[in-house]
């Protein structure tokens, strides 16, 4: 089971999404594949051992380097594309989280980005998983 923490600045928008996502996990049959938690970004380091991937709200991208320098590189931290964050489709979130997790195991880079998406503007309009958006069926080269 992949354990993902979705976080925003103060925990407000992520906690609102929590209700939608938790019910969708069961409804779409992902409750045995994915565990999602939510917390404010400033507290996520306190929960590093509980999660395999941290997915941050789009507006937090400017804080990542400072955060990683302060709290370390223990889990992959990934910024969710703005449109994907707005729709929060469990299947798409799961696929991106799984790919980020696998990529991090190979590279230990942080923050983690998909190829060609190191800039917020390059990924903001993506509302499906990277794999689906680019028609990738094999391994993603990070």
The 8 nearest C-alpha neighbors of each residue, nearest first, counted from 0:
[[1, 32, 33, 2, 31, 34, 30, 51],
 [0, 2, 33, 32, 34, 3, 51, 97],
 [1, 3, 50, 34, 51, 33, 35, 0],
 [4, 2, 35, 52, 50, 53, 51, 34],
 [3, 5, 36, 53, 37, 35, 54, 50],
 [6, 4, 54, 37, 55, 53, 36, 3],
 [5, 7, 55, 38, 40, 39, 37, 13],
 [6, 8, 56, 10, 39, 40, 9, 13],
 [9, 7, 40, 39, 10, 59, 6, 41],
 [10, 8, 39, 11, 7, 40, 38, 41],
 [9, 11, 39, 7, 38, 13, 14, 8],
 [12, 10, 14, 13, 9, 15, 7, 8],
 [13, 11, 15, 14, 10, 16, 7, 9],
 [12, 14, 16, 10, 15, 11, 7, 6],
 [13, 15, 17, 11, 16, 12, 10, 37],
 [16, 14, 12, 17, 13, 18, 11, 19],
 [17, 15, 13, 19, 14, 18, 20, 12],
 [16, 18, 14, 20, 15, 19, 21, 13],
 [17, 19, 21, 16, 20, 15, 22, 14],
 [20, 18, 16, 17, 22, 21, 23, 15],
 [19, 21, 23, 17, 22, 18, 24, 16],
 [20, 22, 24, 18, 23, 19, 17, 25],
 [21, 23, 24, 20, 25, 19, 26, 18],
 [22, 24, 26, 20, 25, 21, 27, 19],
 [25, 23, 29, 30, 21, 22, 27, 26],
 [24, 26, 28, 30, 23, 22, 27, 29],
 [25, 27, 23, 24, 28, 22, 29, 30],
 [28, 26, 25, 24, 23, 29, 89, 90],
 [27, 29, 25, 26, 30, 24, 31, 23],
 [30, 28, 24, 32, 31, 27, 33, 25],
 [29, 31, 24, 25, 32, 33, 28, 34],
 [30, 32, 29, 33, 0, 28, 34, 25],
 [33, 31, 0, 29, 30, 1, 34, 28],
 [34, 32, 1, 0, 30, 29, 2, 31],
 [33, 35, 2, 3, 1, 36, 30, 0],
 [36, 34, 3, 4, 2, 33, 37, 5],
 [37, 35, 4, 5, 3, 34, 38, 17],
 [36, 38, 5, 4, 6, 13, 14, 35],
 [37, 39, 6, 10, 40, 43, 42, 5],
 [40, 38, 10, 9, 6, 7, 41, 8],
 [41, 39, 6, 43, 42, 7, 8, 38],
 [40, 42, 39, 43, 8, 44, 9, 38],
 [43, 41, 40, 44, 39, 45, 38, 46],
 [42, 44, 40, 45, 46, 41, 38, 47],
 [45, 43, 47, 46, 42, 70, 41, 40],
 [44, 46, 43, 42, 47, 48, 41, 49],
 [45, 47, 44, 43, 49, 48, 50, 42],
 [48, 46, 44, 49, 50, 45, 43, 74],
 [49, 47, 46, 50, 51, 45, 74, 73],
 [48, 50, 46, 47, 51, 2, 4, 3],
 [51, 49, 2, 3, 52, 47, 48, 4],
 [50, 52, 2, 3, 74, 1, 100, 53],
 [53, 51, 3, 75, 50, 74, 76, 100],
 [54, 52, 76, 4, 3, 5, 75, 77],
 [53, 55, 5, 77, 78, 76, 4, 79],
 [56, 54, 78, 6, 5, 79, 7, 77],
 [55, 57, 7, 58, 59, 79, 78, 6],
 [56, 58, 59, 81, 78, 79, 60, 80],
 [57, 59, 56, 60, 61, 7, 8, 55],
 [60, 58, 57, 61, 62, 56, 55, 63],
 [61, 59, 62, 63, 58, 57, 78, 119],
 [60, 62, 59, 63, 58, 64, 65, 57],
 [63, 61, 60, 59, 65, 64, 66, 67],
 [62, 64, 66, 65, 60, 61, 67, 110],
 [65, 63, 67, 66, 62, 68, 110, 61],
 [64, 66, 68, 63, 67, 62, 69, 61],
 [67, 65, 63, 69, 68, 64, 70, 62],
 [66, 68, 71, 70, 64, 69, 65, 72],
 [69, 67, 65, 66, 71, 70, 64, 72],
 [68, 70, 66, 67, 71, 65, 64, 72],
 [71, 69, 67, 68, 66, 44, 72, 73],
 [72, 70, 67, 68, 73, 69, 66, 74],
 [71, 73, 74, 67, 109, 70, 75, 107],
 [72, 74, 71, 75, 47, 70, 48, 107],
 [75, 73, 72, 52, 51, 76, 47, 53],
 [76, 74, 52, 109, 103, 111, 53, 77],
 [75, 77, 53, 110, 54, 111, 52, 109],
 [76, 78, 54, 111, 110, 55, 53, 79],
 [79, 77, 55, 57, 54, 56, 60, 80],
 [78, 80, 57, 56, 84, 55, 54, 81],
 [79, 81, 123, 83, 122, 82, 125, 57],
 [82, 80, 123, 84, 83, 57, 79, 85],
 [83, 81, 126, 85, 84, 124, 80, 125],
 [82, 84, 126, 80, 86, 85, 81, 87],
 [85, 83, 87, 81, 82, 86, 79, 80],
 [84, 86, 82, 83, 87, 81, 126, 80],
 [85, 87, 83, 84, 88, 82, 126, 81],
 [88, 86, 84, 83, 85, 89, 92, 20],
 [87, 89, 91, 90, 86, 92, 83, 20],
 [90, 88, 92, 91, 93, 87, 20, 24],
 [89, 91, 93, 92, 88, 94, 29, 27],
 [92, 90, 128, 94, 93, 127, 88, 89],
 [93, 91, 89, 95, 94, 90, 96, 88],
 [92, 94, 96, 90, 91, 95, 89, 97],
 [93, 95, 97, 91, 96, 92, 128, 98],
 [96, 94, 98, 92, 128, 97, 93, 99],
 [97, 95, 99, 93, 94, 98, 92, 100],
 [96, 98, 100, 94, 95, 99, 93, 101],
 [99, 97, 95, 101, 100, 96, 102, 94],
 [100, 98, 102, 96, 97, 101, 103, 95],
 [101, 99, 97, 103, 98, 102, 96, 52],
 [100, 102, 98, 104, 103, 99, 97, 105],
 [103, 101, 99, 105, 104, 100, 98, 141],
 [102, 104, 107, 106, 100, 105, 101, 99],
 [105, 103, 101, 102, 106, 107, 100, 99],
 [106, 104, 103, 102, 107, 101, 141, 108],
 [105, 107, 103, 108, 104, 102, 141, 109],
 [108, 106, 103, 104, 105, 109, 75, 72],
 [109, 107, 106, 111, 110, 103, 75, 72],
 [110, 108, 111, 75, 76, 107, 72, 67],
 [109, 111, 76, 77, 108, 75, 112, 63],
 [112, 110, 109, 77, 76, 108, 75, 99],
 [113, 111, 117, 116, 114, 77, 110, 99],
 [112, 114, 116, 115, 141, 111, 117, 129],
 [115, 113, 116, 141, 112, 117, 140, 139],
 [114, 116, 117, 113, 121, 118, 112, 122],
 [117, 115, 121, 118, 113, 122, 114, 112],
 [116, 118, 112, 115, 119, 113, 114, 121],
 [117, 119, 116, 121, 120, 122, 115, 112],
 [120, 118, 121, 122, 123, 117, 116, 60],
 [119, 121, 123, 118, 122, 124, 116, 117],
 [122, 120, 116, 118, 119, 123, 115, 117],
 [121, 123, 80, 116, 120, 119, 125, 124],
 [122, 124, 80, 81, 120, 125, 119, 121],
 [125, 123, 82, 122, 126, 81, 80, 121],
 [124, 126, 122, 123, 127, 82, 80, 83],
 [127, 125, 83, 82, 124, 128, 80, 86],
 [128, 126, 91, 125, 132, 83, 131, 129],
 [127, 129, 91, 131, 130, 95, 94, 132],
 [130, 128, 132, 131, 133, 95, 127, 113],
 [129, 131, 135, 128, 133, 132, 134, 136],
 [130, 132, 134, 128, 133, 129, 127, 135],
 [133, 131, 129, 130, 134, 128, 127, 125],
 [134, 132, 130, 131, 135, 129, 128, 136],
 [135, 133, 131, 132, 130, 136, 129, 137],
 [136, 134, 130, 133, 137, 131, 139, 138],
 [135, 137, 134, 138, 130, 131, 139, 133],
 [138, 136, 135, 139, 130, 134, 140, 98],
 [137, 139, 140, 136, 135, 98, 102, 141],
 [140, 138, 141, 137, 135, 98, 102, 130],
 [139, 141, 138, 114, 102, 113, 137, 105],
 [140, 114, 102, 139, 113, 106, 112, 105]]
